[in-house]
């Protein structure tokens, strides 16, 4: 399957990039709308400037099975973030140091395109952009070069779900697979542990728009994702994430929404200062969230047999 951005073509990608980069001068690429001049090196909440900062890139085998395949997911970790999750597992790269600097290497458009092409040459199944929201313009800027030099892999937008609808409009027809988090349902909880009171309604609107753009997750004959929406929901202690409400919302988008209900929460970052985030999730809490997903009518839960069509299950079982 030809990736979406290839069908758009390099000229349209350049036009989208110009539109996004023009907004850096009074940055409003994400819902925070900091208004700083990133093109002149000013830093807003995310601490990123004119160029994207790449913390690392690698073939990743710990992602969802529909992304990994045999080659691994070609994961690019960007430094900085537009959320302030107190329990962030990537704290060192998501937050600036005491001098306001991000960990990693500033990448030119050509260098970022080179990273994508290198991952493809290593056998990656897709290009998985982690925390891409605040560098949407820089990613769009790199894509024409990558396309013209042979990039042909699906593009995964692996974000926290805190997205601007105006920026998502620039990604329409560019991104193949949207993989947002559905983090927290309650505004007061979001203000306390994400530093974003408007996260719940903003993420709901963003996830709905992502689904409008790409639809339900489509898998190829190998059982690998090629287009569509895949939602991650991290279960938090004492129901802080609002799992039941999120599952009801996602089922309302489509009962075929592909959802990974994740139970691997462990205290990271400043979580110890925010009880009950100072302890891991208990098995019963995970089971409650998984039951909520099934009761809501969701039929495609990650690693569940009914997440994959029968023809793909036969392929896997006979491989």
Buried (B, 14 or more C-beta within 10 A) or exposed (E): EEBBBBEBEBEBBBBBBEBBBEBBBBBBBBBBBBEBBBBEEBBBBBBBBBBBBBBBBBBBBEBBBBBBBEBBBBBBBBBBBBBBBBBBBBBEBBBBEEEEEBBBBBBBBEBBBBBBBEBBEEEBBBBBBBBBBBBBBBBBBBBBBBBEEEBEBBBBBBBBBBBBEBBBEBBBBBBBBBBBBBBBBBBEBBBBBBBBBBBBEBBBBBBBBBBEBBBBBBBBEBBBBBBBBBBBBBBBBEBBBBBBBBBBBBBEBBEBBBBBBBBEBEBBBBBEEBEBBEBEBBEEBBEBBBBBBBEBBBBBBBEBEEBBEEEBBEBEEEE
